[in-house]
């Protein structure tokens, strides 16, 4: 009985660590904080990003979603720490200059919920209080 309880606790702690993935965030231009643009050029080929920013293809600031799937099949690489299948990256840029970005690894296939988790995290760091 005690063994089952300890095993259950160990599994819960392990799964909890897998569910809560770290989101890496970098703000290159601090002047963006608390200064959201009126519109964004939204580049989202996957159509998983839901935002209430007005989409304007001519807007100077672009938000770009990349869902990258790692296609590594090398057994040695996979055994040496390839504990993710890809990453979700959201980048805010102006021209060729990166202003801010957030990225999270994922396992399996990227879901719209994971994309939105990265998006909300970036919006929180930028203090762009648009509700989604």
C-alpha positions in Angstrom: 0.0 0.0 0.0 2.8 2.4 1.0 4.6 1.5 -2.3 1.5 2.5 -4.3 1.2 5.8 -2.6 4.9 6.6 -3.1 4.7 5.5 -6.7 1.6 7.7 -7.3 3.3 10.7 -5.7 6.4 10.2 -7.8 4.3 9.9 -11.0 2.4 13.1 -10.1 5.7 15.0 -9.5 7.1 13.7 -12.8 4.1 14.6 -14.8 3.8 18.0 -13.1 7.4 18.8 -14.3 6.5 17.8 -17.8 3.3 19.9 -18.0 4.8 23.1 -16.7 7.4 24.0 -19.4 9.5 27.0 -19.1 8.8 29.9 -21.5 11.9 31.8 -22.5 11.3 35.5 -23.0 13.5 38.3 -24.2 12.6 41.9 -24.5 15.1 43.7 -26.8 13.4 47.0 -26.8 12.1 48.1 -23.3 10.3 51.0 -24.8 7.6 48.6 -26.0 6.6 47.7 -22.4 3.2 49.1 -21.6 3.1 50.8 -25.1 1.1 48.4 -27.4 0.7 49.4 -31.0 -2.7 50.1 -32.5 -2.3 47.4 -35.1 0.0 44.5 -36.0 1.0 42.8 -39.1 0.2 39.2 -38.0 2.1 36.4 -39.6 0.6 33.0 -38.6 0.7 30.3 -41.2 -0.8 27.8 -38.7 -3.8 29.9 -37.9 -3.4 29.0 -34.2 -2.8 32.5 -32.8 -5.9 34.3 -31.6 -5.4 37.9 -30.9 -7.7 40.9 -30.6 -5.0 43.3 -32.1 -6.2 44.8 -35.4 -4.5 43.1 -38.3 -2.9 45.5 -40.7 -0.5 44.2 -43.3 1.0 47.7 -43.5 1.6 48.0 -39.7 5.3 48.7 -38.9 5.3 46.1 -36.1 4.9 42.4 -37.0 4.1 39.5 -34.8 5.3 36.2 -36.2 4.3 32.7 -35.0 6.7 29.9 -35.8 5.8 26.3 -34.9 9.0 24.3 -35.6 8.9 20.5 -35.7 12.3 18.8 -35.1 12.6 16.0 -37.5 15.5 14.3 -35.8 15.4 10.5 -36.2 19.0 9.8 -35.2 18.8 7.3 -32.3 22.0 8.7 -30.7 20.7 12.3 -30.8 17.3 11.2 -29.4 19.0 9.3 -26.6 21.2 12.2 -25.5 18.5 14.7 -24.4 16.2 15.3 -27.3 13.3 15.6 -24.8 11.2 17.8 -27.1 9.8 17.4 -30.5 9.8 21.1 -31.5 9.3 24.6 -30.3 6.8 27.5 -30.5 8.3 30.9 -31.0 6.5 34.2 -31.2 8.5 37.2 -32.3 7.6 40.9 -32.3 9.7 42.8 -34.9 10.0 46.0 -36.8 11.6 45.6 -40.2 14.6 43.2 -39.7 15.0 44.1 -36.0 13.7 41.8 -33.3 11.9 43.7 -30.5 10.7 40.9 -28.3 10.2 37.2 -28.4 9.0 34.2 -26.4 9.7 30.5 -27.0 8.6 27.2 -25.5 9.5 23.6 -26.4 6.8 21.1 -26.9 6.4 17.3 -26.9 4.2 15.5 -29.4 2.4 18.0 -31.6 2.0 21.7 -30.8 -1.5 22.6 -29.8 -3.4 25.9 -30.1 -3.5 26.0 -26.3 0.3 25.9 -26.1 0.6 28.6 -28.8 -1.8 30.8 -26.7 0.2 30.1 -23.5 3.3 31.5 -25.2 1.3 34.4 -26.6 -0.3 35.3 -23.3 3.1 35.1 -21.6 4.7 37.5 -24.0 1.7 39.9 -23.8 2.0 39.8 -20.0 5.8 40.6 -20.1 5.1 43.4 -22.6 2.2 44.6 -20.6 0.0 44.8 -23.7 -3.3 44.3 -22.0 -5.4 43.0 -24.9 -7.7 40.3 -23.7 -7.6 36.9 -25.4 
